[in-house]
Amino acid sequence: MADAEPTLTRAANPRLRWLKSLSGTRERRREGVAVAEGLKVLRELVPLADRVVRLFWSEACARHPDGMALVAAFRERGVPTDRVAPALLERLADTRQPQGAIAVVRSAPVSLDAVLGGTRDLLVLEGVQDPGNVGTLVRTAEAAGAAGVVLAGACADPTGPKCVRAAAGSLFRVPYVVWPEAPEGLAERIRSAGHALGIASAAGAPVAEVLPAGPVAWVLGAEGTGVSEAFRRRGSFRAALPMAPGVDSLNVAVAGSVLLYARLLRA
């Protein structure tokens, strides 16, 4: 499909320099945006087009069967678009195959109070550093009907392209909290709001035996070190996932997904 939009060919273009600046976490946080790459995420964003700040696309996008239809859908909803030379857009992308499409989307954390006080479970990630794991858990939190996700400590930035891609659009629908302060205060706030603090631990009882009737804030620790002592001391209970002999742990995203679904599967 032909398109009359002029092509940006110079990296010095102010809009492309702005896009490049968003490769840094600090700049994304300062502007309150996330960077989404690829057509799969773009399809998820069409209903949320009012949050899309700008769409950058190239001929690689136009070659996909529905690529130009997606570009047109965003234009119809008032999203500014820029056609970019393919090689230049690839250099600006974080992923190897951005499919010729990069969107800048408004995405900002909410306050802790916004996800507390309800009857739905909550997910707390303490220092989970792999963006793929963080994104997968945000996606699962939405699927399981969780109230939101709290990113405590040195978690991977949820607004980066890898996390956004793994979340498959869920990042823009699930409330998330960034908690850089000490875990003690977070644990106390969660418990005082009526959530039991469930600690994922191989030393705990099977999750089916300890799952309470009320809402749970499931705490998952960093891939290498697990949940901190500060959280373990303040936990309401510890839950373990049964595993076959010879297996001592699960990937944090898998473990978190099973815990979030424990209540739904028991219903």
Beta strands, then each sheet from edge to edge (+ up, - down):
strand 1: 7-8
strand 2: 33-37
strand 3: 52-57
strand 4: 81-84
strand 5: 101-106
strand 6: 122-126
strand 7: 149-152
strand 8: 176-179
strand 9: 196-206
strand 10: 216-221
strand 11: 237-240
sheet 1: 1+ 4+ 3+ 5- 2+
sheet 2: 8+ 7+ 6+ 10+ 9+ 11+
end
